[in-house]
Amino acid sequence: MLKALSRPAVKLVERYLPDPYIFVLLLTIIAAAAAIAVERQTPLAVLRFWGDGFWNLLTFSMQMLLVLVTGFMLASSPPVSRLLQKLAGLANNAGAAILLVTLVSLAASWINWGFGLVVGALFAKELARQIRVDYRLLVASAYSGFVVWHGGLAGSVPLVVATEGHFAVEQIGVIGTGETIFSLFNIAIVLCLFVAVPLVNRLMLPDEKDSVYIDPALLGETETKRPRITRPAERLENSTTLAWLVGIPGLLFLFDHFVLQGGGLNLNVVNFLFLFLAIVLHRTPQSLLNSLHEAIKGGAGIVIQFPFYAGIMAIMVQSGLAETLSGALISFATETTLPFWSFISAGIVNIFVPSGGGQWAVQAPVMLPAAQALGVDIPRVAMAVAWGDAWTNLLQPFWALPVLGIAGLKAKDIMGFCLIQLFITGIIIAVGLTWF
């Protein structure tokens, strides 16, 4: 049944889903028009919101570009390439490849979302080198594991409310991760997704006549031969000593950060870890630079699109549109249904504000008073917003850009499969939030 359902969904998306750049342009127009029509903002005010906020994600844009680049360099290093090859060898047919890449992506995304995006995409490429399998579904399966990130160790919302001095601390206090990430209902949702998402992907595997394969030669070599040195400068470019004199101190800094200082993971730390592991494991600067040149090709979408999303977020937040939308969706909620409607509203807002921490800042002032008035468990409502943010990433191509860049595909190639996962995971998450 899922195979039959996925076939028209894939064809529909391939035909009508535009390039993510066109998608963000349309979202910009929709957000601006809604701010004018619904919030009675003047066109000049909306224009200022948009222009003033356009560059607000520059730091985050660079971080995301580095997630792609440093993750690619790490995974293309000889030791990691060999590890991925051995892991890919565990799958002996197309169905096993789909299951394996989904499970690896789910586990990696639960640990850290940036890690999950990169590892899933690169592992999908390695599997495609070894096994004849529909490449679109393989990459879609790698991306689908991302759905669990906000219920995992790096979830923005649960980590924010667990931080001393967070913006709503006077209203709800500090909520430990034992009540959010490690709560029974959240663990139940995660475990159900670890079972359902791989199975759904496997059941969507197209027949031979409907499958789209890729020539493994187009995926590039996993390892490059050491070049012959003919110039003195090339000795530096191919010096293991030089690379390790910089790379090893970087790893020592991370040892100090994690072990001696008890520091945690954030996006900068993940990128630092990826980069300096890549420097050490590539062994020579030239090997690293060769990998960098290959990795950077997939970053074009991030560079051009993230500023537009920053502008959309500014319109949504500063015009009051995000707050109005959230309020409208929970206005008829009851004590039982508030987590469900919080989840749905977060999913809709995420299409325009695809940022977990930013979305919580927008929706918390609406959700928290409603939860307190109805006597609903605050951690459950917070996680409903978190899961809503993660859920519609299966529809919103914003977070798929690093995966697509690494895999060399377009959004229309994978979003048909993700659309099926959107409905199934939505049911699982909603049930877990409402009744578990």
Salt bridges, closest charged atoms under 4 A:
GLU14 OE2 - ARG136 NH1 3.06
GLU126 OE1 - ARG129 NH1 3.01
ASP134 OD2 - ARG136 NH2 2.68
ASP207 OD1 - LYS3 NZ 3.02
GLU208 OE2 - ARG132 NH2 3.10
ASP210 OD2 - ARG7 NE 3.30
ASP210 OD2 - LYS209 NZ 3.19
GLU223 OE1 - ARG82 NH1 3.61
GLU234 OE2 - ARG231 NE 3.65
GLU294 OE1 - LYS297 NZ 3.33
ASP389 OD2 - HIS150 ND1 2.85
ASP413 OD1 - LYS412 NZ 3.57
